[in-house]
């Protein structure tokens, strides 16, 4: 439930949002969460965006932009993975998470 998600965001120091790219955008459920984030105007939060894609890859960039416009301090550029990650990309995902965690501390 989106109310539970928002409650957890209020308690957290960081918000990391991901989605695959669907119809040149995010999943509808993620779009709804991003709308809630924008409406709640969270303060002092670190954010990050990630996602996967098959063709165009807009979702991670759109999530990044929406979080940034909502006043979230972004930890890094969005992470985008085409199709299924290989070993190098999995390592990049781990590093992405470590970087995010370090900035949340």
FENRAGI-V221155 format. One record per helix or strand. SS is the DSSP state (H for helix, E for strand). FROM is the first residue (numbers start at 0). TO is the last residue. If there is no record, write none. Layout:
ss->SS from->FROM to->TO
ss->SS from->FROM to->TO
//
This chain:
ss->H from->1 to->10
ss->E from->13 to->19
ss->E from->21 to->21
ss->E from->24 to->24
ss->H from->27 to->39
ss->E from->45 to->52
ss->H from->57 to->68
ss->E from->72 to->73
ss->E from->78 to->81
ss->H from->86 to->103
//
